[in-house]
Amino acid sequence: MDRDDVLAALAAGGPTQLNGAELAGADLSGLDLSGADLSYATLVDARLDGSVLRAAHLWSVVATSASLVGVDLRDADLTAADLRGADLTGALLDGAALTGTDLSGADLTGAVLPPSGLAGAVVTGGPATAPDETVPDETVPDETVLDETADGSAVTLALGATLRIRLDEGATGYRWRITTDPAPCLELLSSAVEVAPTSAAGALGHRVVELVARAAGRAVVGLELAQPWDPASEPARVFSVAVTVR
């Protein structure tokens, strides 16, 4: 199965049944899979950055080395799930069932855990990076500027601080568009093109997206480079960053 198959399952309406699905390496970033049944599914090396899996059934799912940056797993059932080496930067796990969940080597930077923390989970050798409670406080700049090398990363903003994302955008008809709603933590101020200092066909310009931190909390900013006249087309590239506002 791939992203198109999952979109078709979502479009069918009713409970999304993906029990035992083979989704290794699939790009499912930014999808709303709330309440979906993914029990026993294979998500090895899959990308689910910014996806919503709230109250989803993920019993015994295998998602080793998967990218789950900023994923919303609140109230999800992750019993006996295999998340070894997964990137859970900025993930929301409060209310999730973690009994027997293997988080060995997982990156939990900025993750929000249940009140009981990692009680009941398997953490052989410990997680690669501990959640927010053990991350030392750092000075937060008034403005943060990111480019495409920051894809999949996590940043922290102070209230009132500005986030600028600058991405390459050619003159071939593809445009960057925002695919997630970061409100109320972040407010979109502008999304504009910086024209390259040349008129050559296909010359690179840049899409500059500017946001401001309005409320404490966590959000994911997701973008995709796609053809604006064909919303159903596969994106040429995707970008996401997990943001913590404090």
N, C-alpha and C positions, 0 to 999 in steps of 0.2 A: 504494500500500500504506500501511497505518497500523499502529498498535501491535497491534491485534487480529490482523491478518494475520501479524505477526511471532510473536506468542504461539502462533498456530495452527501455524506452522512449527516452533517449539520443541517443542510438544506432540506433534508427529508422531514425534519421536525420530530418532535417527541424525544424521548431519551436517546442519547447518542451511544450506540452499542459498538464498542471497539475492543471487546473482550478478546484477548489473545492475538491482537493485530500485530503484524510484522511491519514495524515502522523504523527500523534501524537506519540512521542517517537522514531521516526525513526532516524537512524544514517546516515546523508547525508554529513558528514564532508569531506572536500577536493574535492567535486564535482564542476564541471564547469557548472553552470546553467544560464549562461549569456543569457539574453533575454527571459528566460522561463516565461510562464504564470502560476503563482501560486495564482492568485486572488481567494479569498474565501477559500483557502486551510486551513487545520488545522495542525499546527505544534507545538502544545502544548508539552513542554518537549522534543522537537526534538533537535538533535545535528547537527549543520551546521558549526562547527569550521573550519576556513580556506577555506570555500566554496566561489565560485565566483558567485555572483548574479547581476552582472553589467547589468544595464538597464532592469532588470527583472520586471515583473508586479506582484506586491504583494498587490494589492488593497483589503482591508478588510481581509487580512490574519490574522489568530489568532495564535500567536506564544508566548503565555504567558509562562514564565519560560524557554524559549528555550535557548540553548547555541549557541551564535553567535560570538564566540571569533575570532577576526581577519577577519571576513567575509567582502567581497568586495561588498558593496551595492551602489557603485557610479552610479548615474543617474537612480537608481531604483525608481519605483513608489510605495511608502508605504502609499498612501492616505488611511486614516481610518483604518490602520493596528493596531492590538492589540498586543503590545510588552511589556505589564506590567511584570516587574520582570525578563525580559530577560537579559542575559549577553552579552553585546555588547562591551566588552573590546577590544580595538584596532581596532574596526570596521571602515571601510571607508564609510562615508555617504555623502561625498561632491557631490553635484549635485542631491541628492535624494529628492523626493517630500515627505514632512512630514506633509502635511495638515491633521489635525485630527488624526495623529498617536499618540497612547497612549503609552508614555514612562515612565509612573509612576513606580517608583521603579526599573527602569532599571539601569544596571551598565554600565556607559559610560566612564570608565577609559581609557584614551589614544585614545578615538574615535576622528575621524576627521569629523567635522560637515560641512554642507553647509555654505556659507558666511553669511546667515541670522540666523545661529545658530538653535535654537529650535523653531523659530517663526512658529506659526501655529500648533505646536504639543501640545498634552495634557500631562501635567506633574503634575497631582494632587499630592501635597505633595513633588514635585520635584523628580528628578532621585535619585536613591540610591547613585550613585557616579557621580560627574560631569565630563565632558570631559576634555581634556588636558589643555585647557586654564585656568582652575581653580586648577589644580594639582600642588602643590608646587614643586619647583626644589629640587632635591636631588643629593648627590654625587653619581656618576656612577663609579662602580669598573672596573678595567682593565680586570678582568676575572669573569665570572658568571658560576657557576656549578649547574646544575639541575638534579633531579632524577624524578621518576615516580609520586611523590607527587606534582610535579609542573604542572601536566597535566591540561590544560585549563587556565593557568595563563598568565600573561603579564609581560615582563621584558623590561628594558631600557638599551641600550648599548651605550658607547661612540665610536666614530670612532676609529678603530684599536683594539677595545677590543675583547676578545675571549669568545665564548659561548660553554660550554661543557655540553652535555646531556648524562647522564649515566643511562642506562635502563637494567633491568634484562633480560637475554637471556639464556634459558636453552639449553640442548644438545639433544632436542627432534625433531630437524629439523625445528622449527620455527625460523625465523630471522626478526629482525627489518629492515625495509626499509623506505627510505624517500619518501613521497608521494606529497610533494609540492616543488616548486622552489622558494627559498627565494631571488634569485638574483633580482636586483643588490645590495640590501641592505646588504646581507650576502653572503659570499663565503664559500663553503664547503671545509674544509682542509683535513678531514679524517673521515672514518667510520670504526672502527676496533673493534675486540672482545678482551676483557680482559679475559684470561682463568682463571677459578677458580682454586685455589691451591689444586685440588683433581682430580683424574681420574674416580671417581664414575660415572656410567651412569646416565644421567639426572641432574648432578650437575650444579648449576647455574654459568654462566659466566655473563659478562656485555658487552653490546654494547655501545661504547663510540663514540659519534658523535661530532666532533669539527668544529666550524664555526668561522669566523672572520668578524667583521663589516667593510664593505667597503664603504658604501654610506648612507647618511642620508635618512630616510624614514621609512616605516613600512612593515613588512613581517610576514608571518606565517610559522613556521617550523612544519610540520606534519610528523608523522611516524606511521607505522602500523606493528604489529607482525603477520607475515603470512608465509605460506609455499612457498618458493621461486620457487618450480617447478610447482606451480599452481596459476598463477597470478589472476585467477578469483575467488579463494576461499575467504570466509569471513575471515577477520582478527580476531585473538584471542583477541587482544587488540589494542587500538589506543592511540596516544599521540599527543598533539599539544600545542604550546606556541606562543603567539603573541609577536613580537619583535619590539620595536621602537629604531631606531638608530639616535642619534643626536650629 
